[in-house]
Amino acid sequence: MYILFGIKNCDKVKKAMAFLKENQIDYSFHDYKKNGIKEEKLNQWVKQIGWESLINKQGTTWKMLDKNQQAQILDAKKAIALMIEKNSVIKRPLLEKNGQIVALGLEEVKTL
């Protein structure tokens, strides 16, 4: 079964949920705001696709950081700390199956 990670009120996550439902793809939903995200899971993802891919630099959360805070995110350890503290900075939606990322972002979800 798939696990969809995101924030329930995010438009792209809502569209991903609708796509999965319309295409009768079974999934469970992990809401960062309700359930948080564990360092172990972020480490798994970083090993798969790199920390740079996980940070949404186009989003409001990133843009609200001051330039000094943004400049300090130079490695996986610092990026993971930021993602734990401000989980809405994680690019979404993220779709996982059997511990592997299969899609990151709405357009990739729609290719299932």
HELIX and SHEET records of a PDB file:
HELIX    1   1 ASP A   11  GLU A   22  1                                  12    
HELIX    2   2 TYR A   32  ASN A   35  1                                   4    
HELIX    3   3 GLU A   39  ILE A   49  1                                  11    
HELIX    4   4 TRP A   51  LEU A   54  1                                   4    
HELIX    5   5 THR A   60  MET A   64  1                                   5    
HELIX    6   6 LYS A   67  ALA A   71  1                                   5    
HELIX    7   7 ALA A   76  GLU A   85  1                                  10    
HELIX    8   8 ASN A   87  VAL A   89  5                                   3    
HELIX    9   9 LEU A  106  VAL A  109  1                                   4    
SHEET    1   A 4 TYR A  27  ASP A  31  0                                        
SHEET    2   A 4 TYR A   2  GLY A   6  1                                        
SHEET    3   A 4 LEU A  94  LYS A  97 -1                                        
SHEET    4   A 4 GLN A 100  LEU A 104 -1                                        
END                                                                             
